[in-house]
């Protein structure tokens, strides 16, 4: 009997693969150590860069040089939470809905409607709008559960955003 082993898809592995794919460098241990450090920072893990260098058997200096180069190329660890949520929307609902959410977000941000609101509640409410616009059956309770916020927060944000989107404010 044959069994097929599937590689575990944890967030760290996905992050490392994404950065390696986007940058296009493979096989360089210093680069891989720098990418692992960056991805662990993105995920909120507190592993020091020197420990990762030891793990890969490379010098701290070469890892730091790659990390600095990645930073200069725009690959940074403290990604914006909104950007992370938009990636989540893009992965689950597709590019069209993610772009709609992003456009609504940018419009509301330009109007000052998002000041003091948590990104999860904002994106949840905007996903509700985008899903309705694209004809998906979607409700505020489902979107609240997806983003870990209360349904009342999503409903409140929907009402507030309606005023801005329809030109009442």
Secondary structure as UniProt FT lines:
FT   HELIX           11..23
FT   HELIX           29..42
FT   TURN            43..44
FT   HELIX           49..56
FT   HELIX           60..72
FT   TURN            73..74
FT   HELIX           81..93
FT   HELIX           95..110
FT   TURN            111..116
FT   HELIX           119..133
FT   TURN            134..135
FT   HELIX           140..147
FT   HELIX           151..165
FT   TURN            166..167
//
